[in-house]
């Protein structure tokens, strides 16, 4: 398959970058500092039709392959918006993907069209405090009574739940001890948020304060049968249609974030004069930045290899995990070096590096920790014994 790894989907990159150019670094700093959603940016992307990039064409979406999504989100992060920009639209792209793949025509019309039009906000509730990434052990339960499920449990790190209209919930419908495999008996629901049955609390955090990450406590939330995605008990399998795309998208965003930091560092190194010469003339400054570029470009190749495999319906778990791991390491290293290159000014908000540095921690721990990405490759590629 012919693919330009150096400039994938150039028309998308150009169009999205043009929108992003309307929002400078001070805009993103204000959103972060004031802890407000980047509403103006969200509306600009919505009005240009980008929320529907993966949605079915029958609904008015673009129906484009996932590499196009990765390109779009990388351009958003690379603009300097980082995760402050990306998280304002991130959930519209990977979260509803199970509905795109497994939803009925009626569900797609009812659930996806408001997302495509930007009339509803989604959130994604899978992780729990006491289970983490051991997803098959989630404690949230959904008990069916006639044509209604009563859902109870506690989810954590549910991004945007405080402003969302609907929530994607993974819950156990069959007790674990009654299943043949741990992945059985889990069901996926996409339903309205009803605060009569839910308590939503934002979690104060290190960065990306423009979008809250929340604890969601659910007590007997009535969910109609028509809000269940696919068959009962197969929700974990449906969730897989979101997991690999999310890791690819996060990796693409991480590369973009790292590039933004590197661009700033290189510019500063070329302009900052100390002892009568630009600091960028010194190899001790040049070489780490050159290494950052190499690491980011290598990670980017893996991002789009994973995206290409996913588009072709090929197994891509190892590549998606590798892309996420490499991109997170490269982005964090680039942001760290950008701060060191700026010296004391890197620590000052004026130069915006400290925000990028804080945001670079996010892909190091989400959507999965680096050590679990390594474990996946060790077990699935190298055939080593499972370590946990």
Long-range contacts (C-beta under 8 A, 24 or more apart in sequence): 1-308, 1-312, 3-304, 3-308, 5-300, 5-301, 5-304, 8-67, 8-70, 8-71, 8-304, 9-67, 9-68, 9-71, 9-72, 12-68, 12-71, 12-72, 12-75, 13-71, 13-72, 13-74, 13-75, 15-48, 16-45, 16-50, 16-71, 16-72, 16-75, 16-76, 17-75, 17-78, 17-79, 19-44, 19-45, 19-48, 19-50, 20-75, 20-76, 20-79, 20-80, 20-81, 20-85, 21-79, 23-79, 23-81, 23-85, 24-80, 25-80, 25-352, 28-80, 28-81, 28-82, 28-84, 28-85, 28-352, 28-355, 29-349, 29-352, 29-355, 31-84, 31-210, 32-84, 32-207, 32-208, 32-209, 32-210, 32-355, 33-209, 33-349, 35-209, 35-210, 35-212, 36-210, 37-88, 37-163, 37-210, 37-211, 38-81, 38-84, 38-85, 38-88, 38-210, 39-88, 41-81, 41-85, 41-88, 42-88, 42-89, 42-118, 43-118, 45-88, 45-89, 46-117, 46-118, 50-89, 51-89, 51-92, 51-93, 51-115, 51-116, 51-117, 51-118, 52-115, 52-116, 53-93, 54-93, 54-97, 54-100, 55-100, 55-112, 55-115, 55-116, 56-100, 56-108, 56-112, 58-108, 59-108, 59-109, 59-112, 59-113, 59-116, 60-113, 60-116, 61-112, 61-116, 65-307, 65-311, 66-245, 66-248, 66-249, 66-307, 66-310, 66-311, 67-304, 67-307, 67-308, 67-311, 69-93, 69-94, 69-245, 69-249, 70-248, 70-249, 70-251, 70-252, 70-303, 70-304, 70-307, 71-252, 73-249, 73-252, 73-253, 73-256, 74-252, 74-253, 74-255, 74-256, 74-300, 74-303, 75-256, 76-253, 76-256, 77-252, 77-253, 77-254, 77-255, 77-256, 77-257, 77-260, 78-255, 78-256, 78-257, 78-259, 78-260, 79-256, 79-260, 80-260, 80-352, 82-253, 82-256, 82-257, 82-260, 82-355, 82-356, 82-359, 83-207, 83-208, 83-253, 83-257, 83-359, 83-362, 84-208, 84-210, 84-211, 84-355, 84-359, 86-253, 86-256, 87-159, 87-160, 87-208, 87-210, 87-211, 88-210, 88-211, 90-159, 90-249, 90-253, 91-121, 91-122, 91-123, 91-124, 91-159, 91-160, 92-122, 93-245, 93-249, 94-242, 94-245, 94-246, 94-249, 95-122, 95-123, 95-124, 95-168, 95-242, 96-122, 96-168, 96-190, 97-241, 97-242, 97-245, 98-168, 98-188, 98-229, 98-230, 98-238, 98-239, 98-241, 98-242, 99-190, 99-229, 101-238, 101-241, 102-229, 102-230, 102-238, 102-241, 103-229, 103-230, 106-226, 107-190, 107-226, 107-229, 111-166, 111-190, 114-165, 120-165, 120-166, 121-160, 121-163, 121-164, 121-165, 121-166, 122-160, 122-164, 122-165, 122-166, 122-167, 122-168, 122-190, 123-158, 123-159, 123-160, 123-161, 123-164, 123-166, 123-167, 123-168, 123-193, 123-214, 124-158, 124-159, 124-167, 124-168, 124-242, 125-155, 125-158, 125-161, 125-167, 125-168, 125-169, 125-170, 125-216, 126-155, 126-168, 126-170, 126-239, 127-155, 127-156, 127-157, 127-158, 128-153, 128-154, 128-155, 128-156, 129-154, 129-156, 129-215, 133-368, 133-369, 133-372, 135-170, 135-186, 135-236, 135-239, 136-176, 136-182, 136-183, 136-186, 136-236, 137-176, 137-182, 138-170, 138-171, 138-172, 138-186, 139-172, 140-169, 140-170, 140-171, 140-172, 140-218, 141-171, 141-172, 141-173, 142-169, 142-171, 142-172, 142-173, 142-187, 142-189, 142-223, 143-173, 144-173, 144-225, 144-232, 147-224, 147-225, 148-222, 148-223, 148-224, 148-225, 149-173, 149-187, 149-189, 149-222, 149-223, 149-224, 149-225, 149-228, 150-220, 150-221, 150-222, 150-223, 151-189, 151-218, 151-220, 151-221, 151-222, 151-223, 152-218, 152-219, 152-220, 152-221, 153-218, 154-215, 154-216, 154-217, 154-218, 155-215, 155-216, 155-218, 156-203, 156-214, 156-215, 156-216, 157-203, 157-213, 157-214, 157-366, 158-200, 158-213, 158-214, 158-215, 158-216, 159-211, 159-212, 159-213, 159-214, 160-211, 160-212, 160-214, 161-193, 161-200, 161-212, 161-214, 161-216, 162-200, 162-202, 162-212, 162-214, 163-212, 164-193, 165-192, 165-193, 166-190, 166-191, 166-192, 166-193, 167-191, 167-192, 167-193, 167-216, 169-218, 169-223, 170-235, 170-236, 170-239, 171-235, 173-232, 173-233, 173-235, 174-233, 179-233, 183-236, 183-237, 184-233, 184-234, 184-236, 185-233, 186-233, 186-234, 186-235, 186-236, 186-239, 187-228, 187-229, 187-232, 187-233, 187-234, 187-235, 188-228, 188-229, 188-230, 188-235, 188-238, 188-239, 189-223, 189-227, 189-228, 189-229, 189-235, 190-227, 190-229, 191-221, 191-223, 191-224, 191-227, 192-227, 194-221, 194-222, 197-221, 197-222, 206-358, 206-361, 207-355, 207-358, 207-359, 207-361, 207-362, 208-358, 208-359, 208-362, 243-320, 243-367, 244-306, 244-310, 244-316, 244-317, 244-320, 245-310, 246-367, 247-306, 247-320, 247-321, 247-323, 247-324, 247-367, 247-368, 248-303, 248-306, 248-307, 248-310, 248-316, 248-320, 248-323, 248-324, 250-324, 250-327, 250-328, 250-363, 250-366, 250-367, 251-299, 251-302, 251-303, 251-306, 251-320, 251-323, 251-324, 251-326, 251-327, 251-328, 251-363, 252-300, 252-303, 252-307, 252-327, 253-363, 254-299, 254-324, 254-327, 254-328, 254-330, 254-331, 254-360, 254-363, 255-296, 255-299, 255-300, 255-303, 255-327, 255-330, 255-331, 257-331, 257-335, 257-356, 257-359, 257-360, 257-363, 258-292, 258-295, 258-296, 258-327, 258-330, 258-331, 258-332, 258-333, 258-334, 258-335, 258-360, 259-296, 259-334, 260-356, 261-331, 261-334, 261-335, 261-337, 261-338, 261-353, 261-356, 261-357, 261-360, 262-289, 262-292, 262-293, 262-296, 262-334, 262-337, 262-338, 264-338, 264-342, 264-351, 264-352, 264-353, 264-356, 265-289, 265-292, 265-334, 265-337, 265-338, 265-341, 265-342, 265-353, 268-341, 268-342, 268-345, 268-351, 269-341, 279-341, 285-341, 288-337, 288-340, 288-341, 289-337, 289-341, 291-333, 292-330, 292-333, 292-334, 292-337, 295-326, 295-329, 295-330, 295-333, 295-334, 296-327, 296-330, 296-331, 296-334, 298-326, 298-330, 299-323, 299-326, 299-327, 299-329, 299-330, 300-327, 302-326, 302-327, 303-327, 317-376, 317-380, 318-376, 318-377, 318-380, 318-381, 321-368, 321-373, 321-376, 321-377, 322-373, 322-377, 324-363, 324-367, 324-368, 324-373, 325-370, 325-373, 325-374, 327-363, 328-360, 328-363, 328-364, 328-370, 329-364, 329-370, 331-360, 331-363, 332-360, 332-361, 332-363, 332-364, 334-360, 335-359, 335-360, 336-360
